[in-house]
């Protein structure tokens, strides 16, 4: 009919017929299982990454608040006493703070979080420039006010990191529900 020859396979034994039928029947479930295993591996990998990122984000968020407090103490002592030793202590604390900010890099893929971190970085850089500029040395009150704002930004970063982590967990839960279906 229609110029196409029908392909007919006639097994020579009943055993071959049974084996071919098993092969035809078992192929779709085996493929489905292989796909599911691959998908679950991706989910497990994302879950591990999310847990790792969340632990690091929580640790570094708390560290930001603590480092801002240490920096404020050194900055206030430097301005009040006019001693460069305290400025050097400030700069050492600043290195730790910048390291904590860099450790938050995996979460910068979220625009709101990245915006807050960038704003924090800009504010901190501005404070550091003013502390290092001998011609425009700020007053103790100005330094205290600046660090109040910086500490508030550090707390916002900590809060935002919690929101980002919650969002990642919801995404993984959604994907696992899809995999289950």
C-alpha positions in Angstrom: 0.0 0.0 0.0 1.2 3.6 -0.6 4.6 2.4 -1.8 6.0 1.5 1.7 6.7 -2.0 2.4 5.5 -3.2 5.8 8.3 -4.4 8.0 7.4 -7.7 9.4 9.5 -9.5 11.9 8.6 -13.0 12.7 10.5 -14.5 15.6 11.5 -18.1 15.1 10.8 -19.0 18.7 8.4 -18.2 21.5 11.4 -17.3 23.7 12.5 -14.6 21.3 9.0 -13.2 21.1 8.8 -13.0 24.9 12.2 -11.3 25.1 11.3 -8.7 22.5 8.0 -8.0 24.2 9.8 -7.5 27.5 12.2 -5.1 25.9 9.5 -3.1 24.3 7.4 -2.9 27.5 10.4 -2.1 29.8 12.1 0.5 27.7 9.8 3.5 28.7 10.0 2.9 32.5 13.8 2.4 32.4 14.2 5.7 30.5 11.9 7.4 33.0 13.9 6.1 35.9 17.2 7.3 34.3 15.7 10.7 33.7 14.4 10.9 37.3 17.8 9.9 38.7 19.5 12.7 36.6 16.9 15.2 37.7 17.3 14.3 41.3 21.0 14.6 41.1 20.6 18.2 39.9 18.2 18.9 42.7 20.6 17.4 45.3 23.4 19.6 43.9 21.2 22.7 44.1 20.2 21.8 47.6 23.8 21.4 48.7 24.7 24.7 47.1 21.7 26.5 48.7 22.6 25.1 52.2 26.3 26.1 51.8 25.3 29.6 50.5 22.8 30.1 53.3 25.3 29.1 56.0 28.0 31.4 54.5 25.5 34.3 54.1 24.3 34.0 57.7 27.9 33.9 59.0 29.1 36.8 56.9 26.0 38.9 57.5 26.5 38.6 61.3 30.2 39.2 60.8 29.4 42.5 58.9 27.5 43.8 61.9 30.3 42.9 64.3 33.0 44.3 62.0 31.2 47.6 61.6 31.1 47.8 65.4 34.9 47.1 65.6 35.6 49.6 62.8 33.4 52.3 64.5 35.3 51.8 67.8 38.7 52.3 66.1 37.5 55.2 64.0 36.1 57.0 67.0 39.3 56.5 68.9 41.3 57.7 66.0 39.3 60.9 65.6 39.0 61.6 69.3 42.6 61.0 70.1 44.2 61.9 66.8 46.3 58.7 66.9 47.2 56.9 63.7 47.5 53.6 65.5 43.7 53.5 65.8 43.4 54.3 62.1 45.6 51.3 61.3 43.4 49.2 63.5 40.4 50.5 61.6 42.0 49.6 58.3 42.7 46.0 59.5 39.1 45.6 60.6 38.1 47.0 57.2 40.0 44.2 55.4 38.0 41.7 57.3 34.8 43.5 56.4 35.7 43.5 52.7 36.5 39.8 52.9 33.0 39.2 54.4 31.4 41.2 51.6 33.4 39.2 49.0 32.2 36.0 50.6 28.6 37.1 49.8 29.3 37.0 46.1 27.2 33.9 45.3 24.1 35.8 46.4 24.8 38.8 44.2 22.8 37.2 41.4 19.8 38.6 43.1 19.4 42.3 42.0 18.0 43.7 45.3 20.7 42.0 47.4 23.4 43.2 45.0 22.1 46.7 45.2 22.2 46.7 49.0 25.7 45.3 49.0 26.9 47.9 46.5 25.3 50.7 48.5 27.0 49.4 51.7 30.3 49.3 49.9 30.0 52.8 48.6 29.0 54.2 52.1 31.9 52.4 53.8 34.4 53.6 51.2 33.1 57.2 51.7 33.7 56.9 55.5 37.2 55.5 55.0 38.1 58.3 52.6 37.0 60.9 55.1 38.9 59.3 57.9 42.1 59.2 55.9 41.8 62.8 54.6 43.7 64.8 57.2 42.3 68.1 55.8 38.7 67.1 56.3 38.9 65.1 59.5 35.3 64.5 60.7 34.1 65.1 64.2 33.3 62.3 66.7 29.5 63.0 66.3 29.8 62.8 62.5 31.7 59.5 62.7 29.1 58.1 65.1 26.2 59.1 62.8 27.9 57.7 59.7 28.5 54.3 61.5 24.9 54.2 62.7 23.8 54.3 59.1 26.5 51.8 58.1 25.4 49.4 60.8 21.7 49.8 59.7 22.8 48.8 56.1 24.7 45.8 57.5 21.5 44.6 59.2 19.6 45.2 56.0 22.1 43.0 54.2 21.7 40.3 56.9 17.9 40.5 56.6 18.0 40.5 52.8 20.3 37.4 52.8 17.7 35.6 54.8 15.0 36.5 52.2 17.2 35.4 49.4 17.9 32.1 51.1 14.1 31.6 51.7 13.6 32.3 48.0 16.2 29.7 47.0 14.6 27.1 49.3 11.1 27.8 47.8 12.6 27.4 44.3 14.1 24.0 45.3 10.9 22.9 46.9 9.0 23.8 43.7 11.5 21.9 41.6 11.3 18.8 43.8 7.5 18.9 43.6 7.8 18.9 39.8 10.2 16.0 40.0 7.8 14.1 42.2 5.0 14.6 39.7 
